[in-house]
Amino acid sequence: MPHIDLPEGLPGITSGFAFRPETAKPMRELAHVLLHGPSTLTGGERELIATYVSSENDCYFCQSSHGAAAAAHLGKDAALVDQVKRDFLQSPISGKLKALLVIAGQVQQGGKHVTAESVEKARKEGATDVEIHDTVLIAAAFCMYNRYVDGLATRQPQDPAMYSSMGEHLAAHGYITPSMEVVS
């Protein structure tokens, strides 16, 4: 049961967005730019970063919705998403993405945990400064989104089909225009 009187029938972050639309707008815009806007990182890579951080923060709604969006971007490869959440270093992703996920994990622990060595390794794997910047910002933003969702004790449905549908919408349309009021 949510800690405050959130709108009925809206899962996760969407109920908080409906409760305070004036704060929802910039939060949606940030998610859209980071995960759906132009980037040298693919949509699947960016969604995997969001999913990994959400998994490390134990936010069921965000890891499920963004994991479904990552899978949609990656040819419906939900098994890869699960493997990245379990042990990304052993998953069949690029060395660059592995290095960026190390940085994302360090941000999830606290910004000061990011090391010069991890940044240098990401650069050696081909990451640009913009990609490193965006990884840090995605990780930081998802720490905020995760704490927002869980801090309000939002409703988090367990239906995988709902998340799959949500993920398809997010992968195709992004975060500005909600489908069923379900985003981030």
N, C-alpha and C positions, 0 to 999 in steps of 0.2 A: 504494500500500500504506500503510495507516495506520501512524502512528509508534508506537502502542502496540497491545496485543492487544485490539482491540475485537471485540464479538460479530459473527460472520459473518452476512451476509445483510441487515443493516440499513443503509440508506443515510443519509448525512449526519448531522445532529444526533441522529437516533434511536439511532445506535450509541453515541454519548457518553452519551445519556440512559440506555440500558440498562446501560452500564458503571458509572454512578454514579446510581442511581435517587434517592438522597437529594438530589442537586443538581438532578436533572431536575424534581422536583415544583415548586419555586419558579420555575424557569425557564419551565415550561409555564404556570403560573398567571399570571405576568407577561405572557407572550404572549397568553394568553386575555383578560385584562382589557384590554390595549392594542388588540388587533385584533378581538376578538369581543364584548366587553362593551358595555354601553350607552354611547352617544356621540352627539354631534351631527354628527360626521364619519361618513360611511357606511363600511361594511365595505370596500367597494371603494377608497375614498379612503385608508383606513388601510393596506390591503394594498399600494396603490401607493407609499405612503411607504416601507414595509418593502422593497418590490421595488427602488425607486430606490436606496436606501442600499446594499442588497446588491449591486446592479449596480455602483455606484461603488466598492464594496470588492472587486469581482471575485470574489464568492462564488457559484459556479455553482449549488450546491444551493439556497441560500436565494433567489436571484433567480428560479430556476425554480419552486420550490414556492410561493413567495408571489406570483410573477407569475401562476401558474395559479389561485391563490385569488382574486387580484384579477380575473382574467378571469371566473371563475365568478360573482363578485359583479356584474360589469358585463355580464351577458348573453352570456358567452363571447367577449368582445371582446379576443382575444389581440393583435390588431393595435394596439389602443390602448395596451395594456401595453408592447408593443415600442416604440411611438412615444414614450411617456413616458420609457422608459429611454434612448432615443437623444437626444431633444431635447424635454423637457417644456414648454419655453417656447413651442414651436410646435405643441403638441398641443391637441386640442379638449377641454380640461378647464377648469374654472372658474378665474377669476383668483385666488380664495382658495386653491385647491389649488396653483396655480403658486407663490404667495407662500409657502405652507407648505413646498413642495418646495425652495425656495431656502433656507429655514431648515434643513431636513433635510440638505441638501448642505453647509451651513456646519458643522453638528454633525459630519457625517461627516469633515470636515477637522480638526475639533478644536473643543471647546466654546467656546473663546474667539474663534472665528471668527464666531460669531453676532453680528450688529450690531443696534444700536438701530434703524437705518434699515430693516432687513429685517423686524423685528418690527412697526414702525410701518406698513410697507406691508401686512403681513398683516392688521393691524387695519383698515386702510382698505378692504381687500378683504372685510371682514366676519368675520375670524377672532376668536374669543373667546380669553380668556386660557387657558381649559381646553384649547382646540384647539391653541394655541401650546405649552402645556405638554406635551400628549400627543404632538405632533409631535417635540419635542425628545427626549422619553423614548423614543418608537418608534425614532428615529434612533440614539440612544445605545445602546439595547438591541440593535438590529440590528448595530451595530458589534461588540458583545460576541458575539452569536450567530454572526456571520460569522467572527470570529477563532477562536471555539471550533471551528466546523466545519472551517475550513481549517488551523488550528493543529495539529489532530490528524491531518490528511491523511485525513479520512474518505472512504469510498467515495461517489462522486457519479455515479450512473448517468446515461446520456445519453438514455434513453428518454422522449420527450415524453409518451407515453401514461401512463406512471407518474406524471409530474408533474401531468398533467391530472386523473387520478383522485384524487391526493392533494389537489389544489387544490379539487376539488368537495367532498371530505370536510371540509377545513378551513373552507371557506366555510359549509357547512351545520352543522357541529358544533363548530367551534372547536378549542382546543388542549389541553383537559384530558384528553379521552379519545382516545387515538391509534387510528388505523385502520392496521392492518399495522405498528404501532409507527412510523408515519411522521408526524411533525409538525415544524414550524419548521424 
